[in-house]
Amino acid sequence: MHYGQAALLGVLRSVMAQAGLRGPLASAKFAVVRLTNDQILENATGVGAPAQTWPRKELVVDLLHKAVYAFVTGAVADALAARGGPGPGQRHAAARPGRHAHVGPLPRRHAYGA
């Protein structure tokens, strides 16, 4: 089950990187997705219990393993996505750097680098 989850969610992290969601913050967001997915499947199938009921040592080890997975997967996905240049989200952010309200979307031809 863990290998299947890792492979399936690795594809999600790749999609994130291709869209321009890259770096440590994107990997941290992905770690939350990985943890949530694991808990849903383990509890739905009856092979696990809610994380808040686990012994602290087991919880720490599990969180550490998921964090390492998330950040290593993120580093690989980001490196591969960087080969194609910035993603649509990065192009949009570069159009007007900083935090601004009311910034509309880029024209489609600019969003995808065409």
Buried (B, 14 or more C-beta within 10 A) or exposed (E): EEEEBBEEBBEBBBEBBBBBBBEEEBBEBBBEBBBEBBBEBBEEEEEBEEBEEBEEEEEEEBEEEBBEBBBEBBBBBBEEBEEEEBBBBBBBBEBEEEEEEEEEEBEEEEBEEE
